[in-house]
Every structure is written in structure tokens, then in C-alpha cells.
Amino acid sequence: MKKTTAGIIILVISILGFACFLTLNSKLDKKEAKEKEVPVYSIHADYNLNVDNPNEVVGGSDYVFVGKVTENTGTTYKDKTPLEQEDGSFKYVGEAFTNYKIKVLYNLKNELVTDKEISLAKQGGIREDGSAYDIFEDDLLPEIGKVYIFNAYTQDDGSLLVSGANSTISFDEKTHNIDTQKELAKTEEVQRYENAVDNQILTEDNNLKSDFDVSQLQ
């Protein structure tokens, strides 16, 4: 009797466990499906430099560095403009800026601190109403845990902005998790951008230093 009872209990637990597994999978599938349903739209822009030429991209940037994304700290919306709704009313909609915490791994142009995380804003992201993502052509939104080359601009308030085509460079799938200077130096991406810095074509020079510049914290 005891063995039979134990067998039934085990069977019931197994069934309940399987049901929970199916429920959890179902919820995850729905979440993934919901995320996949959000469309992505390209932001078209005109530039005063050739964004397909790394020498010009780094020349127009204040800081070029390799960084690992540690956190997405949310989205802010700026420069709000009125958008007419179907009922004739107006809704104010702003441009999305996605905010991140970054661990600087390798400075390629100018020096940001490496002993603590820095903050930066990435122009682009989820719309205020959650209906779509707006991302510049030939650009991407960084993912937490991955490593990228960032071409950043210092803003008047000392913050860093990464914006536009080829402002964020991803690594090859085989090397996107590398996070040591020695190994990063061997990658094709870092070598290409080190060469670009050595041969940069200066397009802007605003002499602004980031709040995270090494010299600002000494």
C-alpha cells in the first residue's frame, strides 16, 4: 500500500511539474512572441562626414573605446513635438535615448576611466508608447553582457552620446565576449579601429572633455 501511495504521489508531482513546465514555457513563448511583434523602424539621417569611412567616424568622435554593456538603465525622451491623433487631438512625442552603464575595457582615442562604470546615452530605442523601436540605419542597440566599439561625443553637460550610423560596432560572434585588452588587441575589429585612429580625418574638435575623462577625475 505504501509503495502504491508513494507511486501515485510521485506520479501526481510529475504531472504537476510537467504542467508547470508547460505553463512556464507558454508564458516565455508569449513574451518572446510579444517582443518579436514590436517592429523596428530605421531613422534616416544626413551626415557631415562619410559614415562608411572609419577614419572619418573616429575623426569626428571625442572618444573611441571598447566597452562591455553592464546595464540598461532605461529610456528618456527629448525634444518632444506634437503629433496629431486620429481624433484630432495632439500628443507630444519625444525622441528616444536609451541609457546604459558601460565598463570601459580598452581606450582607442582619448582616455576614459577604466576602474569604474561610465554612463552613456544611445540615440534610438523604444518609442514612448511602446509601439516600435527607432534605430538609425547601419546602427544597433547594444545588448547587456556584450562588448562593442563605441564612437562617442561629449555633450555640453559632460555626458557621452553615441549616435548615428556605425557609432556602435559589434564584434564577430566568435569574439563578442572577449573582455581582456590582450585578447581584444588581436581582434580584427580593434585592429581596424586602431588603424582608423592613427589615420583619422578630423572633422570636428569641440575640446569638450567627458565627466568620465581620466583627467577630470585626477
C-alpha positions as CSV (number, residue, x, y, z in Angstrom):
1,M,0.0,0.0,0.0
2,K,2.7,2.4,0.9
3,K,4.6,1.7,-2.3
4,T,1.4,2.3,-4.3
5,T,0.6,5.5,-2.5
6,A,4.2,6.7,-3.0
7,G,3.9,5.9,-6.6
8,I,0.7,7.9,-7.0
9,I,2.2,10.8,-5.2
10,I,5.3,10.8,-7.4
11,L,3.1,10.5,-10.5
12,V,0.9,13.5,-9.3
13,I,4.1,15.5,-8.6
14,S,5.5,14.6,-12.0
15,I,2.2,15.6,-13.7
16,L,2.1,18.9,-11.8
17,G,5.8,19.6,-12.6
18,F,5.2,18.9,-16.3
19,A,2.1,21.2,-16.2
20,C,4.2,24.0,-14.5
21,F,6.9,23.4,-17.2
22,L,4.3,23.8,-20.0
23,T,2.8,26.9,-18.3
24,L,6.2,28.5,-17.9
25,N,7.2,27.7,-21.5
26,S,3.9,29.0,-22.7
27,K,4.5,32.3,-20.8
28,L,8.0,32.6,-22.1
29,D,6.9,31.9,-25.7
30,K,4.2,34.5,-25.4
31,K,6.8,37.0,-24.0
32,E,9.2,36.3,-26.8
33,A,6.4,36.5,-29.4
34,K,5.3,39.8,-27.9
35,E,8.8,41.2,-28.1
36,K,9.2,39.9,-31.7
37,E,6.0,41.6,-32.6
38,V,7.4,45.1,-31.9
39,P,8.6,46.4,-35.3
40,V,11.9,48.2,-35.8
41,Y,12.0,51.4,-38.0
42,S,15.1,53.0,-39.5
43,I,15.9,56.6,-38.7
44,H,17.2,58.3,-41.9
45,A,19.8,61.0,-41.4
46,D,22.2,63.2,-43.3
47,Y,25.8,63.4,-42.0
48,N,28.6,65.9,-42.4
49,L,31.1,63.1,-42.7
50,N,31.3,59.8,-44.5
51,V,29.9,57.3,-42.0
52,D,31.2,54.4,-44.1
53,N,34.8,55.5,-43.6
54,P,36.1,54.6,-40.1
55,N,38.9,57.3,-40.4
56,E,36.2,60.0,-40.6
57,V,33.9,58.4,-38.0
58,V,36.7,58.3,-35.4
59,G,37.9,61.8,-36.5
60,G,34.5,63.2,-35.7
61,S,34.3,61.4,-32.3
62,D,35.6,62.6,-29.0
63,Y,36.2,59.2,-27.6
64,V,36.6,55.8,-29.2
65,F,36.8,52.8,-26.9
66,V,35.8,49.2,-26.4
67,G,33.3,48.7,-23.7
68,K,31.2,46.0,-22.1
69,V,27.5,46.7,-21.5
70,T,26.6,46.0,-17.9
71,E,23.2,47.6,-17.6
72,N,20.3,49.2,-19.5
73,T,19.1,52.0,-17.2
74,G,16.0,53.0,-19.1
75,T,14.9,55.3,-21.9
76,T,14.5,59.0,-21.8
77,Y,12.5,61.1,-24.3
78,K,13.7,64.5,-25.5
79,D,12.8,67.3,-28.0
80,K,9.1,66.4,-27.8
81,T,7.0,67.5,-30.8
82,P,3.2,67.5,-31.3
83,L,1.7,64.5,-33.3
84,E,-1.9,64.7,-34.4
85,Q,-4.1,61.8,-33.4
86,E,-7.0,60.3,-35.3
87,D,-9.5,62.2,-33.2
88,G,-7.8,65.5,-34.0
89,S,-6.1,65.9,-30.6
90,F,-2.3,66.2,-30.3
91,K,0.1,64.0,-28.4
92,Y,3.6,65.1,-27.6
93,V,6.1,62.5,-28.7
94,G,9.9,62.7,-28.0
95,E,13.0,61.1,-29.5
96,A,14.1,58.0,-27.6
97,F,17.5,57.9,-26.0
98,T,18.5,54.5,-24.4
99,N,20.8,54.8,-21.4
100,Y,23.5,52.3,-20.5
101,K,26.2,51.6,-17.9
102,I,29.4,50.6,-19.6
103,K,32.7,49.1,-18.3
104,V,35.5,50.6,-20.5
105,L,37.9,47.8,-21.5
106,Y,40.2,49.5,-24.0
107,N,40.7,53.2,-24.9
108,L,41.5,53.8,-28.5
109,K,41.1,57.6,-28.7
110,N,41.4,59.7,-25.6
111,E,41.1,58.2,-22.2
112,L,38.0,57.3,-20.2
113,V,38.2,55.8,-16.7
114,T,38.5,52.0,-16.6
115,D,38.3,51.5,-12.8
116,K,34.5,52.1,-12.6
117,E,31.5,52.1,-14.9
118,I,30.6,55.0,-17.0
119,S,27.2,56.2,-18.3
120,L,26.3,56.9,-21.9
121,A,23.2,57.6,-23.9
122,K,22.4,56.0,-27.2
123,Q,20.1,57.9,-29.6
124,G,17.4,55.5,-30.6
125,G,15.2,52.9,-28.8
126,I,11.7,52.0,-27.9
127,R,9.0,54.6,-28.6
128,E,7.3,56.3,-25.7
129,D,4.1,54.3,-26.4
130,G,6.0,51.1,-26.8
131,S,4.7,50.6,-30.4
132,A,8.1,50.3,-32.2
133,Y,11.8,50.7,-32.0
134,D,13.5,53.6,-33.8
135,I,17.2,52.9,-34.7
136,F,19.5,54.7,-37.1
137,E,20.3,53.0,-40.4
138,D,23.5,50.9,-40.0
139,D,23.3,51.2,-36.3
140,L,22.2,48.9,-33.4
141,L,21.1,49.0,-29.8
142,P,23.7,47.3,-27.5
143,E,22.8,44.2,-25.6
144,I,23.7,43.6,-21.9
145,G,26.7,41.4,-21.5
146,K,28.2,42.1,-24.9
147,V,31.3,44.0,-26.0
148,Y,31.3,46.8,-28.6
149,I,33.4,49.6,-30.0
150,F,31.8,52.9,-29.2
151,N,32.3,56.2,-31.1
152,A,31.1,58.8,-28.6
153,Y,30.6,62.5,-28.5
154,T,30.9,64.7,-25.4
155,Q,27.8,66.8,-24.7
156,D,27.8,70.3,-23.2
157,D,27.0,68.9,-19.7
158,G,29.9,66.4,-19.8
159,S,27.8,63.4,-20.6
160,L,28.5,61.0,-23.5
161,L,26.3,60.4,-26.5
162,V,26.6,57.6,-29.1
163,S,24.6,58.3,-32.1
164,G,24.2,57.5,-35.8
165,A,25.4,55.0,-38.4
166,N,28.4,53.0,-37.4
167,S,28.7,54.6,-34.0
168,T,28.5,51.2,-32.3
169,I,30.5,48.4,-33.7
170,S,29.7,44.8,-32.8
171,F,32.3,42.0,-32.7
172,D,32.4,38.8,-34.6
173,E,30.3,36.1,-32.9
174,K,33.4,34.2,-32.0
175,T,34.9,37.2,-30.2
176,H,32.0,39.2,-28.9
177,N,32.5,38.0,-25.3
178,I,36.3,38.8,-25.1
179,D,36.9,41.3,-22.4
180,T,40.7,41.4,-21.8
181,Q,42.9,44.0,-23.5
182,K,45.4,41.4,-24.7
183,E,42.8,39.3,-26.5
184,L,40.9,42.4,-27.7
185,A,44.1,43.7,-29.4
186,K,44.1,40.6,-31.5
187,T,40.6,41.1,-33.0
188,E,40.1,42.3,-36.5
189,E,37.6,45.0,-35.2
190,V,40.0,46.6,-32.7
191,Q,42.9,46.5,-35.2
192,R,40.7,48.2,-37.8
193,Y,39.7,51.0,-35.4
194,E,43.2,51.4,-34.0
195,N,44.4,51.9,-37.6
196,A,41.5,54.4,-38.1
197,V,42.5,56.4,-35.1
198,D,46.1,56.5,-36.4
199,N,44.8,57.8,-39.7
200,Q,41.8,59.8,-38.5
201,I,40.4,62.6,-40.6
202,L,39.5,65.3,-38.1
203,T,36.0,66.7,-38.9
204,E,35.2,68.3,-35.6
205,D,37.1,69.4,-32.5
206,N,35.0,70.8,-29.7
207,N,37.6,70.4,-27.0
208,L,35.0,69.2,-24.5
209,K,36.0,66.6,-22.0
210,S,33.7,64.0,-20.6
211,D,33.0,63.8,-16.9
212,F,34.5,60.3,-17.2
213,D,37.7,61.5,-18.8
214,V,40.7,60.4,-16.8
215,S,42.0,64.0,-16.5
216,Q,38.7,65.1,-14.9
217,L,39.0,62.7,-12.0
218,Q,42.6,63.2,-11.0
